[in-house]
């Protein structure tokens, strides 16, 4: 659970505007849910926009490793660092 105030998807839709659009862009393609790591940006949409851009640049680049390989590397690094997220 985050210590930072966040907003769920319904709250973001009710707010409308930019935050709702960013939540839609950041939602999981299978579940439609927005991960907690993105929801903590709710009060600062500029930081959410930056987070999404950085993530896409790092994980969806057409050069180098595949997305599956990048995700596997992220899981391995998290395990080494004892990070449960």
N, C-alpha and C positions, 0 to 999 in steps of 0.2 A: 504494500500500500504506500502510495506517495505521501510525503509530508507537504507537498506543494499542492495547492488547490487546483484541481483539474475539472474538466467537464466531460460528461459522457456524450455520446453521439446525439441523443435527444436534446440535450441542453445546447449543443453547438448548432443544431438545426434551428432551434428556437431563436438563437441569437441571430442567425442568418448571416448574410454577407460573406466576408473573406474567410472567417473561421470555419463556417459550414463548408465552403468550397475546399479549404485545405484538409479538413477532416475527410471529405469525400475522396480527395486525391490520395490521402494516406491510409485509407481503410484497407484491410486485408481483402484480397480479391476473392477469397472463398467464403469468408464469414461476414464481411461487411463491417467488422469491428475495428476500432482504432486502438492500437497498442498503448499501454500505459506510458511508455517512454515518449510517445507523441502527445498524449493527453496532458502531460505536465506543461506543455507549451501553450495551453489554452489561453492564458492571460497575456501572452506575448506572441501574436500570430506571426510577427516577423521572424522570431526564432524558430517557430514551427516550419515556416517556409524554408529557412536556411537548412534546418535539419533534413527536410525532405530532399532538397537539392543535393546536399552532401551525400546522403544515403544512395540516391539514384546514381550519382556520379561514381561512387565507390563500388556499388553492387551491380549496376546494369551496363557498365561500359562494354562496348563490343570487342575491345582488345584484351588480350591476355587470358586470364582464367575465366572459366564459365561461372555462371551465377551459383550453380551447385557447388563448385570448388570453393568459391568465395565464402559461401555459407558454412561449408565444412571447416574452413580455416577459422572462421569467426567462432564456431563452436569449440574447436580445439584450443584456441587462445583463451576463451572464457573458462574452459576446464582447467587449464594451467594456472590461471589467475584466481581459481576458486570463486568464479562469478556465476551465480545461479540464473542470471538473466539471459 
